């Protein structure tokens, strides 16, 4: 059964695509749905055809892409930071409350997180090894990301990688030239432009205007649907989202700064800080917005935990960290209960607080 409104709208939109055979115009209950591009609908349709129309089918490929994100994070970390750090990185994501929740929803975010993670990692591998296949895969990820959630999938990775090149003192014309930007533009356009153009023609520009202005620019410049928050809210979202091991986020970020001579740690820190700062300035703030930072803060945490003896992670600091976690763990079920109980539309679901009790046992 599907409980969340966004899930229901996405699942129904994909079902209507399946029934009508129209894969250009997304509709919900016969009305044009301008919220997101179509890639997650396409994967839901595939699952519907394989398993039948159900909540399981709508969520199936979200879980697949969630698992793939963990896999590439493990492989990337193992490649540059070692086997132990790789396994610990996977553990951070596997044990994360919000990551597991997010990757079980029929929403576009699991797909976006995978493609953004893949793009960043392909960029770094290419930068280190100069093998052309990695830069091609990066541009493919950009194009598929554009079909998943729009310009954020392209703009944010490009901005952060550019700043990383400046920070690491690797911004040179020869480096920029090696990225084969004309080829990249061609790949991105071939992957993403046909659907956007066909949709623009079919909707007479209505979908394009609504999506790009309302669901991108307006969400950044204005608080929408009550999802606001203060400047540091994205940092709190990341720490809470990666619980229980999210308690090491601050330690891990300081480690990345102290060990910034290690290029891969500097790269991961650049992405985490870039995502946090970008969405700190956004007027609309939601936990899923900062989720693309999860794999890279997980890598920093994995590396921190793989070498605690050399990272000034003293017993006193560990005890303090777990003391803070214990407070959060006790507070979480209580907050869930009273938060739902006082909400008009979902007060009957207050009983789900019991599912948060296992967090008391995690340490």
Secondary structure as UniProt FT lines:
FT   HELIX           5..20
FT   STRAND          27..28
FT   TURN            29..30
FT   STRAND          31..32
FT   HELIX           39..51
FT   HELIX           55..81
FT   HELIX           83..95
FT   HELIX           97..102
FT   TURN            103..104
FT   HELIX           109..129
FT   HELIX           132..149
FT   HELIX           152..167
FT   TURN            168..169
FT   HELIX           173..178
FT   HELIX           181..203
FT   TURN            204..205
FT   HELIX           206..209
FT   HELIX           210..217
FT   HELIX           218..221
FT   TURN            225..226
FT   TURN            231..232
FT   HELIX           233..241
FT   TURN            242..244
FT   HELIX           245..248
FT   HELIX           249..258
FT   TURN            259..261
FT   HELIX           263..280
FT   HELIX           287..293
FT   HELIX           294..306
FT   HELIX           308..310
FT   TURN            311..312
FT   HELIX           315..341
FT   TURN            344..346
FT   HELIX           347..360
//
